[in-house]
Amino acid sequence: MSPTYFSYPDPKLQQELKTTAEAIVAPGKGILAVDETNEGIGKLLAVVGSQNTENNRRRYRQLLFTTDNLCEHVSAVILFDETVYQKTDDGVRFMDLLKKKNIIPGIKLDKDVVPLFLSQDEVTTQGLDDLAKRCAEYKKQGCRFAKWRCPLKIGEHTPSVQAINDMAQVLGRYAAVCQSEGLVPIVETDVLLDGDHDIVRTQKVTEIALAALYKALNDHHVYLEGSLLKPNMVTPGQGCAKKNTPREIALATVTALRRTVPAAMPGVAFLSGGQSEEQATVYLNAINQVNLYTPWALTFSYGRALQASVWKTWAGKDENVKKAQLELLKRTKANGLASLGKYQGSGVSSAAGGKSNFSANHKY
């Protein structure tokens, strides 16, 4: 059998995947990432003096999902396994609530990172073994897309060829399995903020990583029109002395994407990667104002950069829910405008808008 002989997905499946992918990156909308692990959300609960119980995690997620008019600028939410099965106080499944609000539910599928053998403190992600079975179950529960994150660290000798190839192959395999079970795969290459490298180095690493990724997606016969990319923005490392302007960051980011990402792919939903809420919005706005042709929607898939003010305002107290929901709406609106290049800088004052959300070696 010739290695070039393969079939495309069934036309009906192609249409379903394409329709979902395009709906997620609809103009003026983006993704709310609520896929922190139980350990990850536990750290946030600890800050507001709440215990890391299943009910407290549910209460917080309920706050987010019951926000009125959330769908105005949020097209989709990424969930953690536990959340798929949780309900509101009055017994409505979160999945049904989201569907009613016209918000597409998706699921985080990677099972976090483990050390990459014989590398310089690099990692690989796990979770491929029973992936098809898990995809089928989440599809049955109402999920329509999935996300898998592969982080890469910039150091003197990293990321290595080994780590880059591993990231590409893992994401390629994951994306193919997702599509086989009817889920749109979001592939997340996350070139981390950790380090003191400059923006030129970040751009080069991002280009190499994305080139390897799209070669692997092609090798795994992934249907690009039914997939999405969640990359880092091209910024200098957290410890770099030279700080770049939003315009410089936008130009480096768009250039890296134009050199590596096929036009067939419907959209790019950036991760915020530890930027402050305001930074993430200002950079996204600048990206959408760059005067270069871009064939894809350029929008947001933010976790911390949509929720830092929400956490600060809620503080674990029921009486603060409405105020916290207003903070969420402020940030989603700001980023909805930024995804169209229409955000008026610093036009939104949020409870934690300027506070950095960076954490070294971040884990979800």
Wavefront OBJ file of the C-alpha trace (Angstrom):
o trace
v 0.000 0.000 0.000
v 1.391 3.406 -0.956
v 2.210 5.661 2.004
v 0.362 8.462 0.217
v -2.864 6.492 0.045
v -5.449 7.591 2.608
v -9.038 8.807 2.641
v -10.325 12.115 3.924
v -12.900 11.987 6.731
v -16.470 11.265 5.714
v -17.985 14.501 4.223
v -20.644 14.579 6.949
v -17.951 14.447 9.670
v -15.914 17.103 7.840
v -18.945 19.408 7.819
v -19.661 18.836 11.511
v -16.060 19.529 12.556
v -15.755 22.581 10.297
v -19.046 24.068 11.520
v -18.015 23.678 15.177
v -14.505 25.070 14.620
v -15.878 28.116 12.803
v -18.528 28.724 15.484
v -15.844 28.738 18.197
v -13.933 31.534 16.441
v -17.008 33.538 15.379
v -16.300 37.301 15.062
v -16.057 39.073 18.420
v -16.060 35.840 20.427
v -13.496 33.601 22.107
v -13.016 30.778 24.592
v -13.245 30.817 28.379
v -10.773 28.222 29.706
v -12.089 26.661 32.933
v -9.982 23.524 32.736
v -7.811 23.819 35.832
v -7.157 20.478 37.492
v -8.594 19.933 40.976
v -5.119 20.687 42.345
v -4.887 23.858 40.238
v -8.265 25.260 41.292
v -7.423 24.234 44.871
v -4.578 26.767 44.912
v -6.996 29.492 43.793
v -9.553 28.464 46.417
v -6.830 28.566 49.095
v -6.079 32.208 48.209
v -9.705 33.150 48.958
v -9.720 31.064 52.148
v -11.926 28.259 50.841
v -11.322 24.527 51.131
v -10.631 22.511 48.009
v -13.870 20.499 48.052
v -15.905 19.244 45.114
v -18.763 21.550 46.140
v -16.561 24.666 46.340
v -15.157 23.908 42.890
v -18.727 23.479 41.634
v -19.869 26.754 43.263
v -17.123 28.695 41.520
v -17.837 27.165 38.122
v -21.537 27.760 38.623
v -20.754 31.453 39.151
v -19.085 31.547 35.730
v -21.671 29.557 33.781
v -24.763 31.295 35.216
v -23.484 34.756 34.218
v -26.160 36.523 32.178
v -25.219 37.351 28.561
v -21.981 35.384 28.819
v -22.493 34.161 25.243
v -22.201 37.697 23.869
v -18.407 37.367 23.714
v -17.821 33.741 24.779
v -18.456 31.092 22.138
v -17.074 28.107 24.038
v -15.714 26.899 27.381
v -12.985 24.332 28.064
v -13.926 22.094 30.985
v -12.112 19.726 33.303
v -13.469 16.156 33.629
v -15.265 16.770 36.941
v -17.175 19.774 35.580
v -18.740 17.781 32.729
v -20.824 15.878 35.302
v -21.615 18.714 37.730
v -24.944 20.526 38.161
v -26.223 23.887 39.356
v -27.795 24.333 42.798
v -31.200 23.599 41.266
v -30.088 20.400 39.537
v -29.446 21.578 35.963
v -26.438 19.898 34.330
v -23.741 22.447 33.487
v -23.630 20.893 29.995
v -27.339 21.619 29.463
v -27.000 25.128 30.876
v -24.166 25.938 28.457
v -26.031 24.473 25.503
v -29.089 26.581 26.366
v -26.852 29.664 26.424
v -25.493 28.744 22.993
v -22.001 28.154 24.415
v -20.080 25.153 23.056
v -18.612 22.849 25.742
v -15.181 21.283 25.262
v -12.836 19.174 27.357
v -9.156 19.213 28.402
v -7.770 15.803 27.405
v -4.055 15.796 28.257
v -3.129 14.206 31.569
v -0.438 16.769 32.338
v 3.317 16.606 31.917
v 5.985 14.084 32.900
v 9.774 14.384 32.463
v 11.146 13.742 28.965
v 13.857 11.114 29.427
v 17.473 12.302 28.933
v 16.455 15.883 28.231
v 17.458 19.094 30.009
v 14.484 19.420 32.329
v 12.014 19.152 29.438
v 8.629 17.445 29.504
v 6.206 15.368 27.465
v 2.456 15.014 27.936
v 0.580 11.819 28.707
v -2.950 10.595 28.042
v -2.886 9.003 24.572
v -3.457 5.401 25.669
v -7.224 5.391 26.198
v -7.900 8.594 24.273
v -10.456 7.298 21.747
v -12.571 5.837 24.550
v -12.437 9.096 26.537
v -13.296 11.159 23.433
v -16.336 8.968 22.733
v -17.544 9.365 26.327
v -17.165 13.165 26.319
v -18.894 13.389 22.926
v -21.790 11.412 24.397
v -21.931 13.868 27.330
v -22.246 16.806 24.902
v -18.659 18.022 24.338
v -17.929 19.181 20.792
v -14.225 19.989 20.981
v -11.131 19.171 23.016
v -7.826 20.738 24.035
v -4.348 19.330 24.636
v -1.420 21.419 25.890
v 2.255 20.748 25.192
v 4.610 23.241 26.882
v 8.098 24.049 25.573
v 10.739 25.825 27.648
v 13.313 28.209 26.209
v 16.792 27.809 27.727
v 20.353 27.895 26.434
v 19.965 24.477 24.785
v 16.176 24.111 24.816
v 13.743 23.374 23.401
v 15.650 20.412 21.999
v 14.875 18.724 18.685
v 13.696 15.782 20.799
v 11.161 17.922 22.721
v 9.908 19.682 19.579
v 9.402 16.398 17.705
v 7.724 14.847 20.726
v 5.298 17.797 21.026
v 4.443 17.595 17.321
v 3.860 13.837 17.283
v 1.799 13.828 20.486
v -0.423 16.670 19.239
v -0.719 15.066 15.793
v -1.855 11.748 17.254
v -4.232 13.447 19.716
v -5.814 15.568 16.951
v -6.395 12.563 14.692
v -8.022 10.563 17.509
v -10.256 13.527 18.424
v -11.514 13.888 14.876
v -12.139 10.139 14.587
v -14.604 10.511 17.487
v -16.240 13.714 16.205
v -14.445 16.275 18.404
v -12.694 19.379 17.060
v -9.093 19.275 18.342
v -7.515 22.446 19.694
v -3.751 21.956 19.532
v -1.890 24.002 22.137
v 1.804 24.647 21.755
v 2.833 26.758 24.707
v 6.286 28.333 24.466
v 6.585 29.360 28.109
v 7.272 32.858 29.447
v 9.951 31.469 31.821
v 13.433 32.777 30.994
v 15.360 35.942 30.174
v 15.480 35.475 26.379
v 14.463 38.295 24.016
v 11.537 38.454 21.603
v 13.680 37.402 18.619
v 14.482 34.095 20.305
v 10.822 33.517 21.201
v 9.771 34.200 17.622
v 12.299 31.755 16.198
v 11.357 29.006 18.675
v 7.634 29.605 18.018
v 8.168 29.326 14.258
v 10.150 26.091 14.573
v 7.563 24.600 16.947
v 4.603 25.518 14.708
v 6.351 24.278 11.551
v 6.968 20.904 13.231
v 3.389 20.819 14.526
v 1.756 21.371 11.127
v 4.045 18.836 9.468
v 2.894 16.288 12.083
v -0.785 17.227 11.683
v -0.359 16.633 7.952
v 1.388 13.286 8.570
v -1.497 12.217 10.819
v -4.068 13.233 8.152
v -5.727 15.795 10.410
v -8.532 17.689 8.678
v -7.301 21.272 9.179
v -10.629 22.988 8.504
v -12.008 21.133 11.530
v -9.201 22.058 13.949
v -7.991 25.119 15.875
v -4.635 26.358 17.192
v -4.001 27.683 20.712
v -0.472 29.156 20.673
v 1.496 31.537 22.841
v 1.895 35.128 21.745
v 5.468 36.006 20.808
v 6.764 37.974 23.798
v 10.167 38.280 25.458
v 10.851 36.002 28.450
v 9.583 37.108 31.833
v 13.130 37.957 32.953
v 14.206 39.853 29.809
v 15.454 43.395 30.532
v 14.071 44.774 27.249
v 10.290 45.118 27.229
v 8.632 45.286 23.825
v 5.681 47.438 22.808
v 2.286 45.845 22.042
v 2.881 46.656 18.374
v 6.261 44.864 18.333
v 4.727 41.834 20.049
v 1.820 41.822 17.603
v 4.083 42.038 14.566
v 6.366 39.224 15.789
v 3.333 37.040 16.588
v 1.550 37.556 13.277
v 4.800 37.072 11.329
v 5.471 33.751 13.100
v 1.937 32.544 12.320
v 2.062 33.651 8.678
v 5.285 31.690 8.177
v 3.977 28.430 9.600
v 0.187 28.067 9.897
v -1.821 26.912 6.857
v -4.633 29.159 5.660
v -7.072 26.216 5.750
v -7.151 26.389 9.552
v -10.159 28.530 10.654
v -8.790 30.235 13.733
v -6.122 30.931 16.305
v -7.209 31.329 19.946
v -4.239 32.626 21.936
v -3.374 31.512 25.445
v -2.657 34.286 27.935
v 0.286 32.453 29.527
v 0.583 34.438 32.722
v 0.079 37.919 31.268
v -2.037 40.306 33.309
v -5.673 40.701 32.239
v -5.049 44.102 30.676
v -1.834 43.013 28.919
v -3.540 40.008 27.329
v -6.315 42.263 25.998
v -3.990 45.012 24.741
v -1.737 42.499 22.949
v -4.705 40.732 21.319
v -6.019 44.081 20.139
v -2.610 44.997 18.667
v -2.438 41.603 16.904
v -5.756 42.342 15.206
v -4.512 45.768 14.116
v -1.370 44.508 12.367
v -1.425 45.565 8.737
v -0.617 42.139 7.280
v -2.955 39.672 5.593
v -4.167 37.009 8.031
v -6.440 34.235 6.712
v -7.592 33.036 10.162
v -9.661 34.520 12.981
v -7.333 35.719 15.776
v -9.059 35.537 19.138
v -8.644 34.457 22.776
v -8.702 31.274 24.836
v -7.942 32.718 28.250
v -8.110 31.240 31.733
v -6.266 33.438 34.209
v -6.619 36.560 32.024
v -10.426 36.301 32.197
v -10.733 35.162 35.812
v -8.160 36.950 37.995
v -10.598 39.789 38.797
v -13.459 37.313 39.202
v -11.538 35.391 41.877
v -10.512 38.578 43.672
v -14.080 39.907 43.710
v -15.845 36.642 44.580
v -13.476 35.734 47.429
v -15.511 32.553 48.073
v -18.589 34.475 49.274
v -22.099 33.979 47.865
v -22.974 37.658 48.385
v -20.220 38.629 45.912
v -21.416 36.404 43.036
v -23.206 39.149 41.070
v -20.263 41.556 41.406
v -17.844 38.818 40.316
v -20.026 38.044 37.297
v -19.856 41.713 36.258
v -16.045 41.477 36.355
v -16.220 38.435 34.055
v -18.481 40.305 31.614
v -16.110 43.299 31.619
v -13.157 41.132 30.638
v -15.011 39.042 28.049
v -16.319 42.224 26.408
v -12.842 43.803 26.391
v -11.390 40.715 24.691
v -14.324 40.396 22.306
v -13.548 43.941 21.132
v -9.803 43.168 21.041
v -10.450 40.157 18.783
v -11.855 42.684 16.283
v -9.048 45.223 16.875
v -11.578 47.618 18.436
v -10.513 47.743 22.084
v -9.772 51.227 23.377
v -6.687 50.599 25.558
v -7.205 50.730 29.316
v -10.898 51.284 28.725
v -11.752 48.682 31.345
v -10.810 48.868 34.992
v -10.946 45.438 36.591
v -10.323 44.317 40.157
v -7.046 42.629 39.149
v -6.593 44.031 35.633
v -2.951 45.033 35.902
v -1.757 42.222 38.150
v 0.622 39.714 36.553
v -0.725 36.163 36.406
v 2.706 34.655 35.785
v 3.793 31.580 37.716
v 7.046 29.762 36.971
v 6.685 26.310 35.342
v 2.921 26.828 35.310
v 0.713 23.773 35.703
v -3.042 23.860 35.212
l 1 2 3 4 5 6 7 8 9 10 11 12 13 14 15 16 17 18 19 20 21 22 23 24 25 26 27 28 29 30 31 32 33 34 35 36 37 38 39 40 41 42 43 44 45 46 47 48 49 50 51 52 53 54 55 56 57 58 59 60 61 62 63 64 65 66 67 68 69 70 71 72 73 74 75 76 77 78 79 80 81 82 83 84 85 86 87 88 89 90 91 92 93 94 95 96 97 98 99 100 101 102 103 104 105 106 107 108 109 110 111 112 113 114 115 116 117 118 119 120 121 122 123 124 125 126 127 128 129 130 131 132 133 134 135 136 137 138 139 140 141 142 143 144 145 146 147 148 149 150 151 152 153 154 155 156 157 158 159 160 161 162 163 164 165 166 167 168 169 170 171 172 173 174 175 176 177 178 179 180 181 182 183 184 185 186 187 188 189 190 191 192 193 194 195 196 197 198 199 200 201 202 203 204 205 206 207 208 209 210 211 212 213 214 215 216 217 218 219 220 221 222 223 224 225 226 227 228 229 230 231 232 233 234 235 236 237 238 239 240 241 242 243 244 245 246 247 248 249 250 251 252 253 254 255 256 257 258 259 260 261 262 263 264 265 266 267 268 269 270 271 272 273 274 275 276 277 278 279 280 281 282 283 284 285 286 287 288 289 290 291 292 293 294 295 296 297 298 299 300 301 302 303 304 305 306 307 308 309 310 311 312 313 314 315 316 317 318 319 320 321 322 323 324 325 326 327 328 329 330 331 332 333 334 335 336 337 338 339 340 341 342 343 344 345 346 347 348 349 350 351 352 353 354 355 356 357 358 359 360 361 362 363 364
